[in-house]
Amino acid sequence: MEPGESFTEACKREVFEETGLEVNVKRLIGIFTSPNLLLEYADGNKWQLVVLHFEAEFVGGELMPSEETTEFGFFSLFEVNDLEMNGLDRKRVLGGFAKSQSAFIDDDFVI
């Protein structure tokens, strides 16, 4: 998140920067974090990731790669099962397909 940004503003900006798509944020699907989910920078600083996973709807733009993406696409639940991804990403994607009525919190995700 950028200073002064709301969660939904950050989500909209990140989606646009990474995909070229403009979206409206509909709901929070889940929150993921773990003491084992750390980023370590060259200077030795460590940061624990907190991942907010949102459902969003397409409102404009054009799907295209960015400096942060290598491939992109839209996939059905059946197609997702055959995609290679790490455990956290798979859990997040499957959470989106679950259409739960309330957000969930996973604060001890095991990598």
N, C-alpha and C positions, 0 to 999 in steps of 0.2 A: 504494500500500500504506500502511496505517496502521502506526505504530510498534508493534513486537512481533508483527505479523501474519506468518503464513507465506504462501507463494505460493497454496496451495490455499484458505486462509482468505480471502485477498483476492479470489480468483476467486469464491468462493461469495457473499461479501458484495456484490461489485459486481453479479453477476447478479441477486441478490435486489433490490438497490436500483434497478436499471434496468428490471427486468421483472416483479418480484413472484414469480419462480419460485425454488424451492429446488432445488439441484442437488448431486450428488456429483461431484467432479472425478475423471475416469478416467485421463487421460494428458496429457502435454505434446505438442502438435502441432508447435509451432515457436516460435522466438524471432526477432523482427524489430527491427532498429535501423539507424540511418544517421546520419552526421554531418549529413545534409541534413534530418533529421526532428527539428526543434526546436520547442519551445514558447517563446514570448517573452512575458513578463509586462509589465504596464504600468510596473513599476519598472525595467525593463531586464534583469532576470535572464533567462537562457536555460537551458533544460533539454533535454537530448537524450532523446527517448523510447526506451524499451526495452519492446516489446510482447511479452508472453507469451501465446500462443494455446493454450487448453486444450480438450480434448473433455470434456464433462460429460453426466451423465444426469439427467433430470428425476426428482425424488422428492416434490415437493409444491408448494403455492402455486397462485396463479392469475395467468395472463398478463395484465398491465395496463400502461398507459403510466405514465411517471414524468416528473419534471422534466428528465431526461436523454434521453428518447426521444420521438419524434414519431409513429412507426409501428412495428408489430411484426408478426411472422408466422413461420410455418414454411414452408420452401420446398424443393422438390426441386432436384437439380442442373440439370435442364432449365429450371426456373423462374428459378434464380439467374442464368442467362445473360442474361436480359432485364432484370435489375434494374440501376438506376443506382447505382454506387458508385465510390469512388476506387480507384486501383491497389493500394494496400496492403490495403484491405478485401477486394477481389476475390481477391488472392493468398491471404489468410488463409482466406477462405471455401472456395476451391477446395482449399487444403491440408487442410481438414477433411474434404472429400468424398474425398480421395485415399486415406485410410486407410493411410498409410505405417506401417510397423512401428517406425520410429525418428523421433525429432524432428529437425527441420532448423533450421539457423541461417542467417539472411540478415542479415549485418551491414554491408551496403552497399546497402540498398534504394534504388532510384532512384524519386523521386516523379514 
